[in-house]
Each structure stands twice: as C-alpha cells, then as structure tokens.
Amino acid sequence: MSLHTLLTGELAPCRAQLYAGHRPDALPLATLADGSHLPDALLALARDYAGAPRRAQVSQWAKHYFRLLLPPAIAAALLGLRLPLALERVGLRFDEHGLPGELELDHLGTPAPHDSLAERYQPLLWQHLAPLIDRLAEHGKLSRRVLWNSAGNLIEHLLRHFADEGHPEAQAHADWLLGSRRLADGAANPLWQPVHYVDSFLPQVSSPVRLRRLCCLRYELPGEVCCATCPLLPNKPEEELYALLDRWRAAKA
C-alpha cells in the first residue's frame, strides 16, 4: 500500500504537497533548526501580522508547518513505511502567501512492516520535531510545550481520522504516542494527552467538545480570534462565545 492511499478525504490535498526529490529553490529544514534561515521562513507572518508578539507568529507558523509534515508522517507510520525525516534530508518550499507549501523528501517511503512503534516514530519525533521545536521556541521566546501541544493536537486528530477510515491499528498508535505521561527512559512525554473532551458549555454545540490542553496564542494576532478548540473557551462569557461561534461558522461558509 502506498502512502497516498491513506491521504484521502480531508487529507487528499496533502498528496500535492508532498514531493519525492529535491529542487534547488527549496529551503533545507536543517537551516531552520540551526537558525540560519529561520527569520526568512517567518517573514510572511511577520509581514501579515506586523506588531503581533513574535511568540504568536512562531506558534501559528508551526501549525502551518505541522499540517504539511504530520499527515504523511503519521500515515507512513501506520503503513510501516520509513520516511527520510532527518532534517538534513527534508526540503521546504513556500506557497504564494509565503507559508509552508510543499515538503520535499528523498523518497516516499521504504517498507519496514516489522518496525516497532518506537522505531517507526523515532525519526519524526527525535530527529525532526524535537530539534525544530527547540529552535522555534528559542526564536519566539515561546514555551516548547505549546509547540508540542500543537503537534499532538494534530496527531490525535489524524489518528482518529484514520481509525474512522477503517484502520483500527491507529488506536494503538494513539495510545503509544499520546497515552503515557512518561517515555520509556522516564523523561516526560511532550505529546501526553494533547486534547481532552468536555461537556458542552453552549446549548447550540453538542457534547463532547474537543479542547487543546494549551492555547496556541492565535488570539494575539491582529484580526484573529480563539480557535474552536481553545482551552480558554469554557471561561469566557456566553455573549463572547456566541460571537465566536458566529465567526467560526462564517469562516466555514
């Protein structure tokens, strides 16, 4: 089974954002992790949200990038495919808005069906996300926990999507990635329980409501509001919640 067989439905656009090979105009991910080209990569958000706190700009950039990286990475892990995800083997191209648009890899996976879950996720977690998140957090003066929570939020959503699409093994992956507070070596698991489900706090919204563990700071950007999974929502007054609900519905229309 190829990687693209899992990138269907809401994930179908990810197929066009994944490229096997490297082109000269791509930005090597290693130059983001070492800081040499990180300010260049963030220029679009700095321009569009001039004056906003850098931490909010970096947080939103990370969410854009995770939406590019994580769907194929999680799909490959489910399929038992090894993707070359070490930063020095990954390239990034930007879209017309200056945001992460295409991911370049040496290839789209080699079969490794007998790899353990630890082996399947080691390149993604510790060769790719950990050093990149460290650099982004340092640059944005932002907690690493916020960026790991953004990654975990999307991973949880993806694994639920794959389970709903007929891949029950996705639950074992979710349990392994998100369910333990500690890693095998005793260190804290940065992906532990990234979301939780609570009773609805608005009559118009059915239960349960899915909320992130930590706020992504989107509301700090000019013209933006809290997202629909913001953990701050239960503490907001009802009038503000209805206004937010109208904004979210208008954005989907």
Secondary structure, 3 states (H helix, E strand, C coil): CCHHHCCCHHHCHHHHCEEECCCCCCEECHHHHCCCCHHHHCHHHHHHCCCCCHHHHHHHHHHHHHHHHHHHHHHHHHHCEECCCCHHHEEEEECCCCCEEEEEECCCCEECCCCCHHHHHHHHHHHHHHHHHHHHHHHHCCCHHHHHHHHHHHHHHHHHHHHHCCCCCHHHHHHHHHCCCECCCCCECCCCCCEEEECCCCCCCCCCEEEECCCCCHHHCCCCCCCCCCCCHHHCCHHHHHHHHHHHHHHHC
